[in-house]
Amino acid sequence: MSAPHNTPQVPKAPKVTEREARKVAEAAREQDWRRPSFAKELFLGRFRLDLIHPHPLPPPDDIRRGEEFLGRLRAFCEAHIDSARIEREAKIPDEVVNGLKELGALGMKIETKYGGLGLTQVYYNKALALVGSASPAIGALLSAHQSIGVPQPLKIFGTQEQKDAFLPRLATTDISAFLLTEPDVGSDPARLATTAVPDGNDYLLDGVKLWTTNGVVADLLVVMARVPASDGHPGGITAFVVEADAPGVTVEHRNAFMGLRGIENGVTRFHQVRVPAVNRIGPEGAGLKIALTTLNTGRLSLPAMCVGAGKWCLKIAREWSAVREQWGRPVAKHEAVGAKISFIAATTFALEAIVDLSSQMADEDRNDIRIEAALAKLYGSEMGWLIADELVQIRGGRGFETAESLAARGERAVPAEQMLRDMRINRIFEGSTEIMHLLIAREAVDAHLKVAGDIIDPEKALADKAKAGANAAGFYARWLPQLVTGAGQLPLTYGEFNPAGHRDLSGHLRYVERSSRKLARSTFYAMSRWQGRMETKQGFLGRIVDIGAELFAMSAACVRAEHLRGSGEHGREAYQLADAFCHQSRVRVEELFGRLWSNTDDLDRRVVDGVLSGTYTWLEEGVIDPSGEGPWIADATPGPSAEENRHRPVR
């Protein structure tokens, strides 16, 4: 065991202003739009149905290989995964992990020439939905390994030498993890404290990383660290592949959570860890761009598992509600419960439509799906949580009771309360809902900032502002008239979505078109009203994004229903579900539009100021705080570890 750390080896998290933090995030953004984006156009008031309809389809060979693997994976899950045991022991058995390795599950997205399965994004997500329904902890392990772990950034940014060295290992034997978050650094990477100091042909890595999913069992890590600028080194946040058993790497703690009890998530300390320069992914300073680009498609794995959860919740709700009687009728026949079942069914259909559509667009690589993937993550995590919550409510007291307790007294062991606990993290994982609102909002207003950003930038000179004003005048003179009328006002538009003998979905698409223009007008009005203060109006921006998410979901649901009708797969039923979902979604959209301008945002800010200043501490009297002692944020001073290494690779 190493001696306790004392004197800091490198500075702690740098102090940065809000503006400096925004500049770092802005520099990491993908600046250009080289391919069309359905969601981007939607926020601009242009409903480009042609970008998603007809529904894109995978090649037959991809379908065959994908279905074959799903068959093998289902057989493995049914025979070898004991979800109750994983929940009880808070650990995925090693034999299960090794079985998944033998099955090829570590290499689902890795090309066959490196020993992987080479599955498409569509079938990778279907596999995650399947295995995640058997055990959400296993879904998290496989997702963290392939969606944000080492394989994805290497696939996009790695050198051929790096791919040859690491991808065969990652496809068959080695588990990977992604290390960005620190004890005092979350979604503000400008304050990243972990450093990688150049030393000859190596870098010396120092720092502490928190919430390292897979970090306890990982063999390879992708680590984000700050390289100090120096002669020959531009510096900046940089990505590295690090061997998890390298000298100086210590897993100091395995974290425990309210849900996903089987995940191997920990705290990892780096002390003078020598990383060869050949293990650097991309140039110095490109780390955040690499992370964000990786997440463009990586974020689809989380809503895919939400789809699996929705399907399971629907199955349990159907079976339970037909058996449980209240006042002489099955509870499903009572409107209060029936509305919840309808919500679960319709929303699950929509979530699957979003994930399949976005995944197929990712596979085709014709569209830029950065906003679609972010919307899928945001919407899937929020609606997936509501679905799980509604299932618990439908189950009543049994929904609150553990599966183990239910079985002990002779009833079916339905883990509804576990599902609720497991689903809760999705609203935080890979960008919290609040951060996703801001990220998507920034992309949604990108066109406006490109032409008018200099006008509201206090650091720009008057000459720059004047030039921007002229450019903005030209842009808005062309753009604003397009928001007055559109196809949504013509009664026969989108007639192919009103086939004989089916529910009429064309009216919903006309509603999306009209609402898209209304959304764009609302955004323009807000920018005109608040200008430079727009970025502080997070409540307004969040509602703008939520409206866009609903419109995207409605579009995807209608397109999927028409695709299923055309292919003869439950077309009539799909139209019914899409119609129900769109009606439910329209209620939410109208409420959100109303809350754009009628809300309590200003009042809330005043209350928050009072809370922080101690004005309302009298309201906290009369309770006992059971919290333990200790700092709110753990010390992350760099130095040698004083803890036992809890790293546990699975062999």
N, C-alpha and C positions, 0 to 999 in steps of 0.2 A: 504494500500500500504506500502510495506517495505521501510526502509530507504535506501538511495543510498549506494552502496558498495564502500569501500575505500581500506583498507589494504588487500592484497591478503591472502587468507587462505592457499593456497597450491601453490607450484611452477607452473610457466607457462610451456608451452610445452618444454620438455627437449631438450637440444642441442645435436644432434647426428651427427656423420659423415656419409658419404654415405655408407661406409662399414658397420657401425653399423646398419644402416637402412636395408641394404640388409640381414644382419644376422637375424634380427627380422622377415623379410618376409620369409626367407628361413626356419626358425624354425617353421613357421606356415604352411608350405607346407605339404601336404600328401606325405610322402617320398617314400612309397612303391607302387608297381604296382602288386596287388594281382590278378587282372583279366585282360584279354586282352583288348586292346584299338586299334580300327581301325585307329584312327588319329595318335596315337603315332607310330604305325608301318609305317604309310604313311610317316611320317617325317624321319623315319629310312631307307626309300627306300624299304620297304616291303609292297606290295599292297595285303592286306588280304581281298579280296572280300568275302571270306567265312564268315567273321564276320558280314556282313550286308546283304548278299544275300543267300537264299531267304529272302525277306523283312519280318521281324518279325511281328506277328499279335497279337492283343489283344484277350483274351478269349471272346466267344459270350456273356456271361453275362455282362462283362464290357462294351461291345458295346451297349447292350440293355439299361443298366442304363445310360450310357453316352448320347445316342441319346434321351432318354426320357427327360433328364435334358436340353439338348440343345433345345428341342422343347418348354419346359416351359420358358426357358430363352429368346428365340427369341420372343415369344408372349409377355413377359414382356417388352422387349426392344421396340418393335413396339408400344405398348400401352402406356408406361409410360415414356420413355426417350426422352426428347426434347433437342437434342444436341445444337440447336441454343440458347435456353434459358440458358443452362449451360455456353456457350461461352459468352453470353451477360451479365449475372449476375456474372460470375466468381465464381460459386458455384453450387455444386450438391444439388438439393433440398432434404431436410431431408426425405420427403415422398418417394423419390426414394431410398435413402439409406435404409430406413426401409423396403421398398418393397423387396429389394435385400436380406435383412436379413431373411424375411419371406420365401423367395424362397430357402434359404439355401446356397446362393452364398458365404457367409463368410466361409462356411465349405466345400468347394468343395474338398479340399485335406485332410480333417480331417476324420479319421476313423469313421465309423457309430457307433461304441460303445461309442464314445464321442459326438454323436449327429450330426456328419458331414455327408456328402454325400459319402465320400470314392471314389471319382472319380480317375481314372488313370491319369498319367501325360499327356497322349495323349488327353483325353477329357477335362482336366483342361485347356490345351493350346487352344483347339478348342473353349472352352467357352470364354477365354480371347480374342481370335481373333474376336469372334462374338460381345461381349459386347464392346470391344475396337473400333469396327467399328461404333457402335452407339454413343459412346462417349469415346474418348481416356482418358479423365480424370477419368471416372469410371473404365476403364481398369487398369489405374495406381493405383487407390485406392485398387481394389481387388488384384492386383499383389503384391503391397507393403505389404498388410496384410498377404498374404499366402505364397509368394515366399521367402521373406526375413524377414518378421515380426516374431512374436513370435511362430506361429504354427510349422514352419519348423525346427528351432533349437531344439524345445522341442521334436518333433517327433524323431529326430536323437540322441540327447544328454540328453534329460530331464529324470528325475527320474519318477517312476510311480506316486509318490505323486504329482509331478508338473503337469504331464499330467492329472491326475484326477481333480486337482484344476483349471487348466486354459483352457484346450482344450474344455470342454463343453461351457464355456463362449465364446471362440473365434469362435466356430462353429455356434453360434446362435445370439449373441448380441454384443459382444465386438470387436472393431476394434483395430488392432495393428500396430505398427510402429517400424522401425529399426533405431537406433541412433548410428552412428559411426563417421561421418564427423564432424569436428570442424572448426571454422573460419580460423584457420591457419594450419589445418591438413587435407589433402585429402588422397592421395594414399600412404602416408608415415606414417603408424600407429606407427612407432617407436617413433614419436613425440607426441603421444596422451597425452593430458594434463588433461582430466577429471580423477579424482581419486575416489577410493572407499576405504576408510580407515577403517580397522576392528575396531569394537567397541562392545566388548562382543559377543553376538550372532547376531549382525547386522553389516552392513557396512554403513558408512556415505559417501554419494555421493556428489561430488562438481565438477562443470564444466559447459561448454556451448556447445551445439550441434547445428549444422547448417544443413539446407536442410533436415529437418526431414519429409519426405513424410508421410502423414497421421498424423503427430505429433499434428496438431491443433485439430483434432477430436478423437484421439486415446484414448482408455481406458487402454490399456496395452502396455508397451514399452519394447523392448529388447535393453539394453544399454551396450556399450563397455566402460570400464573404467580401469584405471591402479591401481592395488593394490600394495602399497609399500611393499617391502620385509621386514619381521620382524620375530621375534621368533614365530614359528608355522605357519608362512604364507610365502610360497614360492614367492608370489606376481606375477606380470605380468599383461598383458591385459586380462581382465576377462569379461564374459557375465553375465548380470543380467536381470531378469524380474522385471519391476518397474511399480507400479500402477501410472497411469498418473495423478490422483488427489491426490497423496500423498503430505503432507505438504512439502513445499520447491521446488516443481516442478512448474515452470512458463513458459508458452508459451508467449514469449515476442513479437513476431512479426509473422504475416502471410505473407510469401513471395509472390510476384507477378512475373510472367514470361511472355516471349513473346508467349509461347504456353502452352498447358495444363492448361488453366486458371481456371479450376474448381478444381485443386488439392489442398488439404489442407496441404501445406508444410510450415514449420515454423522454428523459432529459439527457442530452449528450454534450460532454465537455471535450474541447480540443485544446491541447496544450503542446505547443511547439511541434505540431504534427507536420511531418515533411511530406509534401505532395509534389510529385514531379510536374514540371510545366507541361509535359505532354498530356497530362490529365485535365488540363484546363479546357472547358468547353467554350469555343468561340473566343473572341478577343477580350481583353480586359475592359471592364465597363459595360459589357453586354449581358450581364447576369439577369437583370430585371426583364429585359426584352425577351430573353430566352424563356424565363419563367412565364411571362404573360402569353407568349406564343404557344408554349406547351399547353397552357390551360385553354387555349381556344377550342381544342377538341377534347382535352382532358376533362373539362367540366361536364361533358356529356355522360360520364360514367355515373355520377351521383344521381341525376334524374332517372337514369336507366334503372337503378336500384329502387328508386321511388316508384317506378312503374311496377316492379315486382312486388313491392309492398302493397300497392293499390290492388293488384290482382288477388293477393292473398286476403286482404281485408274484404274484398267483394265476396269471395268464396265463403268466408266465415259469416259475414253478414247475411248472405242468402240462406245458408244452412241453419243458422241459429234462429233467424227471424221467422222461418217457416215452422219451427218446432215450438218455440216459446209462445204461449198463449196468454192473453190479457183480456179480461172482460169478454170472454167467449170467442175471441178471434186471434189468429196469429198476429204478433206485434207488427209484422210487416204491413198488415192491412190497416193499421192505424196511421193516419196522415202524418202525425208528428215523427214517427219512425220511418215511414215510407219516404219522406222527403230526404232523410239522411241516406237511405239506401240509394235513392235516385242520384244524389250528389256523388256518392262513392263510385257508382257505375259510370256515370257520365264523365266525371273528372278523370277516372282511370283511362277511359277511352281517349280523352284529349291528351293526357300525359304521354300515352304510348304514341299517339299521332305526332306529337312534338318531337319526341326522341327519335323515332324512326325517320321522320322527314329530315331532321337536322343531321342525323348520322349518315343518311344516304347522300345528302348534299356534301358532307365532309368527304365521303368516299369518292364522289365524282370530281371534287376539287374545281368545280366550275364557279361556285359562288364563294364569297367571303362570308363565313358563318360566325365571326367573332361575336356579333350581337345575338344571333340566334342561340348559340351555345350558352351565352351568359343568361339569356332569358329562360332557356330550358332549365338551367341550374336554379335560378331564382324561383321560377314558377313551380318547378317540380318539388323543391324543398318545402315551400310554403304550403302548397296544396297537399303534398304527401303527408305533412304533419296534421293537417285538418282531417284528412281521410282517417288516419290512425286514431285521432281524437274522437271522431264520430263513431268508429267501431267500438271503442271503449264505452261510449255512452249507450250505444245500442245493446251492448252486453250487460249494462247495468253494473250491479255489484260484482258479477263474475268478471267484468272487464277490468276491475281494480284488483282482483284476486290473482295471485301468481299461478302459473301453470302447474307448478309443483304442488301447491295447496289444493288446487282443483282435483288433481289426480289422486291425492291422498284421501280425499273424501268421496272418490268414486265417480268423478265427472271427467269429461274430456279435457285434456290438458291443453287449453288454448292460450298461447302466450300473448294475449292482447296488450296487457300492460307492458310487457317487454318490448313489443313493437313500438309502443308510444315512446318508451325511453330510448330505444335505438334510433328512432326517426328524428328525435329532437336535435341531434348534433348537425343534421343536414342543413339547418338554417344558419350554421356557423362555419362548417367545413368549407374550405376552398373559396373563401370570401363570404363574409356574413351577409345577410339580407341587406343591411344598411350600406355596406361597402358595394354590394352588387348594384344597388340603386344608383350610387354615385358613379360607378364605372360605366354602367349602361347609359346613364344620362349624359356623361361626357361624350360618348360615341354618338348619341342621338343628336346632340347639338353641334357636332363637329363641323357640319357644313356652314352653320351660322358663324362659328368662331373663325373659320377660315376666311370669311369675307368681312366680318365685323369685329374680330377679336382685338385688333389694334385700337379700335375706337374706345373700348372699355378697359384697356390695359393702362394703368396709371404710369407705367414706366416708359411708355412710348412718347416720342416727340410729337409736336403739333403737326409737323409735315407728314409723319407716318399716319396720324389720325385722319388728316385730310385725305390722303390717298386711300385709306381704308374706307372712308365715308363714300368716296366716289365709287369704289368697287361694290360696296354694299348696296348703294342705290341701284346700280345696274342689276345686281342679283335679285333683289327683292322686287324690282319692276317686272322681272320675268316670272318670278316664283309665286308671288302673292296672288295674281289673277288665277293661277291654276287651282287655288284652294277654294274658289267660290262655287264651282259646279264640277260634277264628275259623274262617272258611270253609276254611282250608287243612287242617283236620282232618277234613273231610267227604269221603269217597272219590269222590263223584260231582260235586263242585263244578267249575265251568268245563268242563262236558261238551261245549260247542261246540268245544273245542279237541282233541277226540278223535273226528274224523270217520272213518267207515268207510274202510278202505284206506290210511290215513295213519298216520304215527307219532303217538303219544299225547303231546301237549304239556300236557294238563291237569294232569298230575302236577307239571310244572315250575312252573306258576302256583300250585299249592297250596304248593309249596316256597317260592316267593317270599312268599306271604302269611304262612306260619309264620315265615320268616326275618325278615320285616319286623317282626313283633311281638317276636321275639328281639332284634333290633337296637335297638328302642326300649327294651326292658327293660335291655339292656346300657348304653345311654346314661344311663338313670335311675340305675342302680346306681353308675355312675362319678361322676355328679354328687353323689350322696349320700355317696360315699366321699371325693372330693377337694374338693368345693364350690368355693371360690374359686381353688384351685390347678388346676382343670380346664383353664383356658386354657393352662397350661404343659405339659400332657400331649399334646404334639403327635404323638407316636408313636401313642398310643391314638386320638386324633381322626382321624389319617390312615387308620387301619384301619377306623374307623367309616364314613368317607366311601367308602373303597374297596369295602366291603361294599355300601353303598347304590348305588354305580356298577354293580356286578355285577348287583344285583337289577333296576335300571332297564334294563340291557342285556338281561337275560333277558326282561323284560316286553315290551320293544320288539320283540325277535326273534320272540316268539310271536305278537304282534299283527300283525306284518308277514307272517308265514307264513300266518296265517288270512286276511288281506286278499288275498294273492296267490292263495290257494286259491279264495276266493270270486270273484275276478275272472278265474279261469282262466289265470293267468300263472304257470306253473311251480310250481303249488301243492304237488305231491307232493315235488319237489326242495327247495322252500323249507321244508317241514316237516322234511325230513331234516337240512338245515343248522341249523335252529333247534334241533332235538333234540340234535344233536352239540354245538352251542355251549352249550346249557343244561347238559349233562352236564359239559363242560369247566369252565364257570363255577361249578358247584356244588362242584367240587373246590377251586377257589380260595376260595370263600366259607367253606367249612368250615375251611380253613387259617387264614383271616383271623380267624374267630371264635375259634379256638384261641389265636391270638397276641394277642388282646385282653388276656388275663390271664396268658399264659405267654410272656414275651418277655425281652429283654435291655436294656430301656430304662434301668433304674436303673444297671446295670453300664456301659452305654455312656456315660452322663453322667459317671461317675467317670473313665473312660478319657479322655474329652474334656478334663476338668479337668487331667488329667496331661499331655496333649499340649500344652495351652495354657500350662501352667506350666513346660514344658521338661523334664519328668520323663523323657521318652523320646527325647531328642535323640540319644542313643547309637544308636538304631535307624536314624537317618538317615545314619550314617557309611558310607563305602565307595562313595559315588556321586559323580558330578560333575553339578552343576546347570547345564544349558546356557542358562538364562534370561539375558536381557540385563539391563543396568543400568536404573535409573529408578524412579520412585515407583509404588506399587501402584495409586494412584488419581491421575489427571492433575489438575493445577491447573485449577480452574474459576473463578478470580477474575474478576469482571465487569470489563469495560473494552473498549477498542477492539481489534480483531483485528490481529495481526501476521502473519497468514497470507494466502496467495493465496485468493481466493474460488473454490471449486471447484463452485459452483452451475452446473448445466448443464441448463436447461430443454429439453425435446424439442419441436422445431417441425417 
